[in-house]
Every structure is written in C-alpha cells, then in structure tokens.
Amino acid sequence: MEIIPQFKRLISLLCLVFASCASLYAQSYTITKDDFSFIDLKHTGLEKVDAAVSSGKYEQAAALLLAYYQNKKEALKPNPAKKPNANTLQLADDILLHKFKPHRGYPTFDYGKEINWQYRPVKDQILTTFLHRTAFWESLGPAYLGTGDEKYAKEWVFQLLDYIKKNPQGAYADDKDFAWKAFVVSFRLNHWATYFNQFVNSPNFTPSVLMQFLKSYHEQANYVIHNYSDVGNHLLYEALHLMYAGSYFPEFKEAPVWRKSGIAVLNREITKQALPDGMQYELSTSYHIGTIATFLSALKTAQTLGIASEFPESYRNTIEKMVMAVHKYSFPDYTYPLYGNSFATNKETMLKNYQLWASVFPNNQLIAYFASDGKLGEKPKELSTALPNAGFYAFRNGLDQKATVMQIKIGPPAFFHSHPDNGNFELWVKGRNFTPDAGSFIYANVGDQENAKRDWYRSTKAHQTLTLNDENIENNAKVQKWEPNDNVALLSYTNPSYKTLSHQRSFLFIDQTYFLIIDRAVGSATGKLGIHFNLQEKSEPVTDEKNKLFYTTYADGNNLLIQNLNKDAVSLAPQESFVSYQYQVETPRPAFVFEKQKNTEQTSNFITIVYPFSGKTAPKVSLTANKGNNYNQGQIDVNITINGQTKHLKTTL
C-alpha cells in the first residue's frame, strides 16, 4: 500500500520537472554586455536601460528593456472574453504535443518529443520551408490571449528557444534551402514580430527570453539584407519583410538600414517586375495579385510611419496600373484562369481586394465599378481586351453572367511559376468555366528529386495547346494580328515551340458566339502532333471518335461542342487529366487529344470548332473550303454549316 503514494509523488515530481523545462531553458542563458551591442540605447524610452548597461547591471537592463516592450501600445494582454474558435484551440493543443500543421495542404505531423526540426514527412520542400517560416505557431497566440492559459505561452517560449538552439546558421548542409533561405527567414521575421506582441506580457517571457529573441531576430534580419534573392516575388517579400522588421523594432541600431534597404529594393523592382501593361513578369494570375499586395503593403506602412515620400509617385501609379490589369484576365464572376501555379479564387475574396484597392485609388471609376459589383463607378468601355506585354488576351461578348469569355495565354519567356503553355485558353460561358486550366497541385521538387505530379501539371500536354511527341514547348510568342471588334474577331500568333517546329495558332471569334481555332505546325520536325483539350470535371462528355467530336452534357442545357473539321486523317483519343483548385487537392477530369503524324517537312494543320450551345443535343457541323482558301498562306475562305445554316467565312490570318 505504500507504493501508490510514492508513485504519485514520483509522477508529480516528473510533471514539475517537465513543466519547468522552458523556464530552465531560458534561465540557463547568461545576459552580458554583448546582448545590448545591437540595441540603440539612445532610442527614446531606453534611458533607464542605457544607464543600467553603463553600470554593468545587465540583468536589470534586460528587465527594464522588457518593461519597455510590455508598455508599448502593440503589446497585447490576455482577454478571455474573446475566446478563440474550436479549430484554433485544437491546433494550439496539438502544438503543445509537438504536432504541427505547417501547410494547409497537409495534415498534422508529429515532430517528436524532442522536436526534430529536420523531419520531412513528405517529399515536398514547400512543407519544410513552411515549417521553418514557423507560421504554424499562429494558433498559440489567439489561444493564449483568448483563454489566459499560460500553458500556451510557456510552450511557445520553449519551442522558440528550442528552434533558436537547434537551427543556427550552417547547422545543416541544406539549410540555405530551408531554415536559412532568405525568403523563408523573411517570413519568420514577420511572424515572430506578431508572436512577440502576443506573448511579451506573459510571465514566461522573461528578460532572458527577451534577449535571446532579440539576438536571433537581429541576426535573421541582417541575414536577409545580405542574402536577397536575385529576382522574382521572393525578392519582393524579402524586401517588404525587412522593411517591416525595421518598423517593428526601431530600437535596433540597423533598423533604419533595414527599412531603407527594403524600400530601395521595392522601388527598383517595381520598375523591373511590372510590365508596361501592368502584369507582373512571372505571368501568374494569383501571384500577380500577391505582388500588388506586397507593393501596396509597403506603401501603406510607409504612410503610417510618415515616410511615404520615400516612394515616388511613379510607384503608386504602377500599382494602380497593376490593379487595372486584373479585370482584363478575369471572368464576370471575378474568377480567373489558373495560369502559372495559380489556385482558385472566389468573388467574395476578389471583392475585398477591389474594395481595398478602391480605398487607395478613390478616383479610379473602373476600380470603383468592380469594388461595388457594378453598382458604382464606370464599367469598362471595351469588351475584348489585351495585355500585350504579358500575352494575355480575352474575347468577350458581354460583362455579365450571360457572357461568353475566352481567356488566352500567349506570352513571352517568364520566370518561376510560369508553365510552358502558350496557346492555352479557358472558355467561360453563361457562368460556367468549361475548360479550366490544370492549375498546380504541388509547387516544387525536393532538391534534385523529381516529382511526377509537379512535372505533369507543368507539362505542355496538361494544357490546351499543340505538342510534338507530347514534349514540352518553349514560350516566346509573337502576335501577328489582334482584331477584337469585328464580326469575325481574330487573334493570331506564332510561338517557336520546338527547335525545328513553330506553332501558329489563330483564334476566330465568329458572330460573338463561337470559335474556330486554326493550328499550323510549321518546320522540319516530324513526329506525333497533338492538340489537347481539357474539360471541367463534371462535364460527362459524349464522344464520337468517327466524327472526331465530343460535347458536354450538363443538365441545365449550357453545353459545349469541340469538333475537329480536318479532311485528312486525324484521330480523337481520351487522355488522362486532372485539375487542382487547391494545393495538394486534385480531381480527375475528361480530356481529349486530336492527333496525327507529321512525316514530312510540310506544314500540318488542325481545324477545330469550339461551339457553345443550348440543349442536350450537339449541333451538326461541317466545313467546306472554297477555291480561295489557303491555310498555309493565311487566306481563309470557307463555308461553315451548322444545323443546315451556312456561313461564308473569309478573312486573312
């Protein structure tokens, strides 16, 4: 009977020891004069800290510095009246058990009792970089502030110090790809500033913890400024977060340097990354909006700090031009094509974006129109639009939900997120996107390891364009003709898709109703040619291989026919395809390819009709070439017969 009380005392003792781990971790750190070497002790409010340091009273100085931060207006205190939701509490409770959810595309993973910061449960470097951004800690703050329970603050302190201890620079051979990748470090700076304000008033956030936090934060900010990425949106985020760091912690001696460096990079990069038509040069619809947010956040922060003059008027004007580009690549429901690693958006999200933009540019009546869902401002004067530098073109017959809109991508070489997909398009009719782009599914490989899913989503054959032997193309399109306003509206371009084969594609928007697509494979290359078409996942198409056609069968009668009209031998075959609207979430969908062999150096053609129709039965379509028709010379003279009605089509490509 004596064993039970002894056992209980042992358990209590072990619990006490475990609960004290974070405190012991912090107390083992000795505060020295060097801990204040990067602090501007002449900063307003730090007079007592300066005096204590001068007197060699470093523990006292740290306590005074902590009191200074606790009294700043940004410092938060628990308010149990604002209880966090159940999901936030669950995530926070999981973190107490070292079960982290670094990325929303993945479930929670157990990183172990001792926390293995190098644990990589899946072969996706995005998950690992997100772990080292430490955004997964974000639920701990609301849990602590909304409950007042010190267990959340205690655990954050423990994990913070554990992270600092186990992830010094150079600790791992690949840490510049993960923990010490400047892009990742910049996000960590941004997140840590938030956590600092959430936990600074906790009794677990001791002077010792403060000094270790500041020392690490200072090191990381200096790391970013000396390790900027070369180009792209990563560089923009690094500059923005460094500007933030100098604003969040003006007590650092280098804070003005960080701010000025971030501003200088943003001022320089906006002239490089924003094309003359307003598009960001990675040619990703999602990342374009993210880039707007980055540039705009910097400007608003500068206004708050009273240093807006450090951004010239041209900076603000360029942001406005970038905003004006968005509606041109969007559909009437505010969604847009999933070009370049983009994921799906929705009208609610985009309305909020437009409303923010309208508050910054209140005199822009076009932005006001979209911000108010068409109730205010002025609607666009033109229907069909072009972003010629980006190579984004749109045919439209209206702006409302009844409209037909085809968004087309025929751009220049691009960076990072851009896919090899020139000639790709999405067709939206009466509220339905019949041919959504595949999207991304997963962003990156792990090191040099291949990722079959990533490679498929980036492949040309996953997009709606021409391939030779299913190989990827190069992007560098040149537009020959853009005439959007006639009864036969026309877009024609050439892309040097392969070394010995160019792809000439012409889109004809006929009577503001349907499309004729003329593809020409020009060059000495031989092999299997294919033009690919991907349908929406719920389309349940009917296929007629003999007549080289397929069509959707939506119950509401809003349907689409795609038919090859060649007289020579062309085959129709189904192909495997997927669509991914969210990261790591994919859905199989119907897809088809029209194929034929190119056995000589002669140019080979495909003629395809893309015909929206109402009802459940597809129209009967045929095409007859007249005497003056010559595809190779770009002279079009044909008769198109649809359900017995013939239209004479004559134009020059």
Buried (B, 14 or more C-beta within 10 A) or exposed (E): EEEEEEEEEEEEEEEEEEEEBBBEBBEEBEBEEEBBEBBBBEBEEBEBBBBBBEEEEBEBBBBBBBEBBBEEEEBBEBEEEEBBEEEBBBBBBBBBEBBBBBBEBBEBBEBEEEBEBBEBBBBBBBBBBBBBBBBBBBBBBBBBBBBBBBBBBBBBBBBBBBBBBBBEEEEBEBBBBBBBBBBBBBBBBBBBBBBBBBBBBBEBBBBBBBBBBBBBBBBBBBBBBEBBBEBBBBBBBBBBBBBBBBBBBBBBBBBEBBBBBBBEBBBEBBEEBBBEBBBBBBBBBBBBBBBBBBBBBBBBBBEEBEBBEBBEEEBBEBBBBBBBBBBBBBBBBBBBBBBBBBBBBEEEEBBEBBBBBBEBBEEBEBBBBBBBEEEEBEEBEEBBBBBBBBBBBBBBBEBEEEBBBBBBBBBBEBBBBBBBBBBBBBBBBBBBBBBBBBBBBBBBBBEEEEBEBBEBBBBBBBBBBBBBEBBBBBBBBEBBEBBBEEEBBBBBBBBBBBEEBBBBBBBBBBEBBBBBBBBBBBBEBBBBBBBBBBBBBEBEBBBEEEBBBBBBBBEEEBBBBBBBBBEEEBEBEEBEBBBBBEBBEBEEBBBBBBBBEBEEEEBBBBBBBBBBBEEEEBBEBEBEBEEEBEBEEBEBBBBBBBEEEEEEBEBEB
